[in-house]
């Protein structure tokens, strides 16, 4: 499965979706998508849901997402990383935003992957559409404090979506499909990323009632990459986040995320970050 990374902490654009050619990608950032015109099917983690003008989706990091057009489609994509929302003036705000993001990600992981989310209140739909329109203007204008304003706009949009999820305003299929096994495995990995014993093949085989010899084959078949590749890439993403938004030492981060030691973390980080060491990455992030 192809991967896509965010080149900057925040990106926004309006474009025509010419042809996805059935090529869903795994993205490593949050994304809000508003369909401005057109109809088709949204594909997320092997689930398929229809979309039409006005549809709004929120994707979390490591979702496998894509679109299949039925009519010409124009959309607004707002992409951002945890780093963008964590660019706060003080440590207290950073901790608050980090905690808030984890809560939101948990909500959307369970609700927005396996069910079709629908904003039923007309006032909420109008509010979100207005906020996104204002975000486009703010991003294109790049006036003083525009990044801070974008942070507030995103927070408001996510709060509106989260309110609909929390209130149970979700469409429910008449014949609900059980949550796919691969999605439960991905959630298990993310929730236990700092507990190596729970990520080993024997444990996973027992947890998900699979043959130990089939766990790796099944994971690769459904995701396009090996289990170890997925675990490593997700760990590196978490390391980057901690280097940018915390005062933890490299040794403390290695211990927290289950690396053998600091040397092991350094080798893995350089391998997956273009040869840049954790210390060099932190210095560049602080200068940004």
N, C-alpha and C positions, 0 to 999 in steps of 0.2 A: 504494500500500500504506500503510495507516495505521501511525503510529508510536506508541510508548508509552515515556514516560520515568519514571524512579524519582523520586518526590517527596522521599524521604529516603534517606540512605545504606544503610538496612536496613529491610526490611519483612517481616513474617511474618503469615500468616493461614491459617485453616482454613475452607473454604467448600464449598458445593455448586456444581457446574458445571451450571447450569440449561440453557443452550443457547448454544453458541458460534456457531451460525448460519453455519458455514463462513466465519468471518472471521478468518483468521490475521493477526497483527500482527508488526511488527518491533520488538523490544524493545532498549533500550540499557543492559542490565545483565545480570549473571549471575542465574540462577534454578535452584533445586533444587526439583523437584516430586515429591512422593510420593503415589501413588494410594492413598487409604485404603479406598475401596470403589467398585465399578463396573467397567464394561468399555467399550472404544471404540477409537478410532484417534488416535494422535498424528500431527500434521502438522508437519513441520519442513523448511523450504527445499524445498518441493514433493515431499518424500519422505513416505511413509505407513507407520506401524508400529503394531501392535496394543498396547493396554495392558490391564492387569487389576489387581486388588487387589494391592498390594505393589510395583507397578512404580515405579521411581525414574528420573527424568531429570535431566540437567544441561544447561542451555542457556547459551551464551555470548553476549556482546553482539552485536547486529545479526543474530542468528538470526531468521528468520521462523517463528513457531511458533503452533500452535493445536491444538485438540482437537475431535473429533467423537464425541459420546456414543452408545453403543448401549444402555446401561442407566444409570440414575441414578448419577452419579459424585460422590464427595466426595474432596477432595484437600487436601494441605498445600503451600502455596507459600512458599518462602524466597527472597526477592529481595535482592540486595546489589550494591553497586558496588565498583569498585576502591578508591574513597575510603574505604569502610568498613574494608576489610582493611588499608588503609595508615595507619590512625590509630594509629601507633606512637609510643612515647616518644622515640625517637631516630632520626637519619638512617640509621644502619646497619640498623636493623630495617625501615625503610621501603624501602630498596634491596633487602633480602633478600626481602620480601613481593612487591615489584613484579616482581622477576626470577622468582619462583616462580609468580606469576599468569600471566606471559607463557608459561612452559613448560606450565602446565596448559591454557591456552587453546589452545595449539598442538596438544596431545594430543587435546582434545575436538573441535577443529575437524575433524580428519581422521576420528576414530573415531565420534563420537556423532552426526554429521550423516548419514552414508551407510550406517551399519549399526545394527542394533538391539542396544543394549548390555544384557547380562544379567549380574547378579551371581549367580554360580553357587554360591559357598560359603555354606551356611546360616549360618555364624558371622558372615560379613560382612554378610549381609542383616539379621540380628538386631542387629548392632552399629549399623548405619546407622539402623534403625528406632528403636533406643533413643536414639541421639544426637539424632535429629529430635524425639522426644518430649520430651527434656530441653530442647531449644532452645525449644519451645513454652512450657514452664513458665517458663524463664528470661526469655523475652521478655515474657510476660504479667505476671510478678512484678516485673520492673524493680527488683530489689534492687541495692545497691551493687556495682559492678564487673560488672554484667550485660553490658555491651557487650564488655568484654574476654573474658568467658566465651563469648559468642556467637562471637567471632572464633575462639576455640580449637575450639568445636564444628564450625564450618564447615570449618576447616582439617582436622579429623579426618575429616569426611564426604568431603571432596574427596580426601584421601589414600586412603581406602578405595576410592573409585571409580577413582582413577588406578591403584591397584594392580591392579585387575581389567583395566583397559585395557592396562597394561604387560605383564601376564602373558598377554595374548592371549585372555582369556576373553570373547570376543565371539561372538555368533551370526553365522553366515555363510550367506547365501542359497545354495541349490543352483545358481541361475543368477544370479550377481552382476550387478547393473546398473552400467554405467559411471557414474562420477561425473558429475553433470549439468554442462554447460558453464557455466551461470550461477554455480554454486558455485565453479568454478575461477576464474571472472572475479572474484568477490567476494574470494576468497583472494588473488588477484594484487593487487587494489587495496589490501587491508589490508597486505600484505607490502611494497608499494612506495609507500606513502602519502607518503614523504618524497622520492620521486624523480619529479618531475613529468613528465619525458620518457617514463617508462614507463606513464603514465596517459593519454597522448594517444591520440586515435582511430587515427591511422595505426599506432602501435605495437601497440595492442590488436587491430586488424584482422589484422595479420600474426601476432601471437602466438596468436590463437584461430581463425585461418583463416576470417575473416568479411569481407564487403565493408565498406569504410570507411563507406559510406552506410547500412549496416544495423546497425552496432555500437550506436549510440544507440537505435535503434528496438527492437532485441532486448533491451537492458538495461531499458528502460522497460516493455516488454511483460511481462518476467518479474519485475520488482521493484515496478512501479507508480510509479517515480520516475526522474528523469533520472540519467545517470551523474554529471554535475557536482553535482547535489544530494546524491547519495550520498557522493561524495568530500568535499564541503564539510562535511556533517554529521559524517562520521567524523573529519575534521580538528578540528572544533570540540570534539568529545568528547575528543580527545587533548590539545588545548590546555587544556581545563578540568582534566584530570587532572594535567598538568604544573604548572599554576598552583597547584593544591592541594597537590601532593606533591613539588615540587622547588624549588630555589632559582634556577632559570634565569630570566634576564630575559625580558621580552616579546620583545625583539629576538632573543635566542638561540633562543627557541621558534619564532619566525617563520622563522628560517634553517633550523632543524632540520626543520620540517614543510613546507618548500617554498613558503612565502608569498613574494610579491615583496619585501616589506619589512615593517617593524613597522606602518606606516600601513595596509597592505593587511590584515594580521591584525586590527587594531583595527576596521576597517570591517566585515569579515566576522563578527567575534565579536559586535559590537553588534547586527548584523542578525539573528543566530541565537540571541542570549541576552537577548532582551527589552530591548535598549538599554543593557545593562550593559557597561562596558568591561572589558578583562582585568584592569586594576589594581583596579577596584572589586570584581570577582569574587574576586580573591585576598584582598582585605581581608575580605570577608564570609566566605570559607572559613576564614580563620584565626580569626575570632571565633566560628565555629560550634563 
